[in-house]
Amino acid sequence: MITNQELVDRDRRVVWHPCSQMKDHEWLPMIPIRRGEGVWLEDFDGGRYLDAVSSWWVNIFGHANPRIANEIRRQLGELEHVILAGFTHEPVVRLSEMLVAATPPGLTRCFFADNGSSAVEVALKMSFHYWLNQGRTRKTRFITLSNSYHGETLGALAVGDVALYKDTYGPLLLQPITVQSPDCFLREAGSDWREHSTRVFEEMEKCLDEHADETCAVIVEPLVQCAGGMRMYHPEYLRLLRAACDRFGVHLIADEIAVGFGRTGTMFACEQAGISPDFMCLSKGLTGGFLPLSVVLTRDHVYDAFYDDYATLKAFLHSHSYTGNPLGCAAAIATMEIFGDGNVLERNRVLAECMAGAVEELVDHPHVGEIRQHGMILAIEMVKRRAGMEEFPWQERRGLTVYRHGLNNGVLLRPLGNVVYFMPPYVIEEDEIMTMARVAREGISLATAG
Ligand SMILES: *Cc1c(COP(=O)(O)O)cnc(C)c1O
């Protein structure tokens, strides 16, 4: 039998972990996971952790979900992979049909990639190339929101705005036009989300008016800027943005990589604004958290702008080796079927209320600046002082204290800076929500004391 310590020792000799300062692991234990079931992860010494962050927001129906696992197993016996240029297979056709049916109206074409960042790259390139094919050669830029996040590859990183990930690579990046995020955390006292998001939209309107000629697309994370600290805004902003993009002849890219598949209460966040984007990027929950896969959905007129005789050289010559992998598609089909069969969104509404109730007592905590929620995403912002929402200095790493308290008490919470959040798999039970919330409350009190 392998023990935690043995695996961690071997790991430290050969593995370089993502998004980590490896030196931290001189004192911060690495957690080796042997198996998962539902919301639980289990280590080699029998320790259990409730996965409150859905393993980086990908898992929606629980670890080792038998239905998804069986679909992958069945597909494994048929076809593991085939080139998708010039060839096709049933899972990719079936999944595309399901996605076209499930997403907002007008999104009729599916272009596959294998991770979220690559889907963002596809959307950026496709938008630029669409305008090029129309002879609009001056359109070379993108508009993005402050504090947004769209992935780590250079194009995706460039259109994001989280300094911690981006600034180091500044010299390598495209220069987008950045406008103020409609994020409601720092709204003026007395105003509500709708008023605030609507007022902030004026800056976007001005920016479009000034830059539409040189702009391919506006890219946004609908309703929640997840990596930017689960900052949230009102759907009215998306409605205004859709109308303005139409007026100014600029594409709208909705990056629903994190918020898609029911996270914000509706199947897709755009539905709450009643809008259809020109491009929708999906990944994370797409395969239920089983396999890497991503897709960009777009509209007929975009597809048609590339559809011509070969010699016109208008084709979209982008690919990834594992584009539309059949195993990933099988996992995604099973995931869509679970949504199709059950009352998933209805049950989530009950769970979302339960999460809100479970942290209610923190509302008056002297170091909690705000508790905010969009459906199955609930975030608690720790502040040094509530007056003026004064932040704890990042060097103090208060969130890390919550993380460590969580691990010591069987809950995987992974705060983003000073923001503690819940984004659990939808199979969580009410008593598990209570456990998750209790450990988070204790962790917050511990982390903000002194
Ligand atoms: C995670 C994420 C991405 C990047 O996806 P990867 O699969 O990690 O490359 C892009 N956009 C948003 C909104 C995300 O949350």
The ligand as an SDF file (V2000), in Angstrom:
LIG
                    3D

 15 15  0  0  0  0  0  0  0  0999 V2000
  -10.7220   28.4150  -16.6510 C   0  0  0  0  0  0  0  0  0  0  0  0
  -11.1050   29.4880  -17.5610 C   0  0  0  0  0  0  0  0  0  0  0  0
  -10.5120   29.6360  -18.8200 C   0  0  0  0  0  0  0  0  0  0  0  0
   -9.3560   28.7840  -19.2840 C   0  0  0  0  0  0  0  0  0  0  0  0
   -9.6770   27.4340  -19.3840 O   0  0  0  0  0  0  0  0  0  0  0  0
   -8.4840   26.3540  -19.2980 P   0  0  0  0  0  0  0  0  0  0  0  0
   -9.1480   25.0650  -19.6190 O   0  0  0  0  0  0  0  0  0  0  0  0
   -7.9880   26.4240  -17.8820 O   0  0  0  0  0  0  0  0  0  0  0  0
   -7.4510   26.7450  -20.2770 O   0  0  0  0  0  0  0  0  0  0  0  0
  -10.9860   30.6330  -19.6520 C   0  0  0  0  0  0  0  0  0  0  0  0
  -11.9890   31.4490  -19.2750 N   0  0  0  0  0  0  0  0  0  0  0  0
  -12.5880   31.3250  -18.0750 C   0  0  0  0  0  0  0  0  0  0  0  0
  -13.7300   32.2400  -17.7450 C   0  0  0  0  0  0  0  0  0  0  0  0
  -12.1530   30.3690  -17.1700 C   0  0  0  0  0  0  0  0  0  0  0  0
  -12.7180   30.2870  -15.9570 O   0  0  0  0  0  0  0  0  0  0  0  0
  1  2  1  0
  2  3  1  0
  2 14  2  0
  3  4  1  0
  3 10  2  0
  4  5  1  0
  5  6  1  0
  6  7  2  0
  6  8  1  0
  6  9  1  0
 10 11  1  0
 11 12  2  0
 12 13  1  0
 12 14  1  0
 14 15  1  0
M  END
$$$$
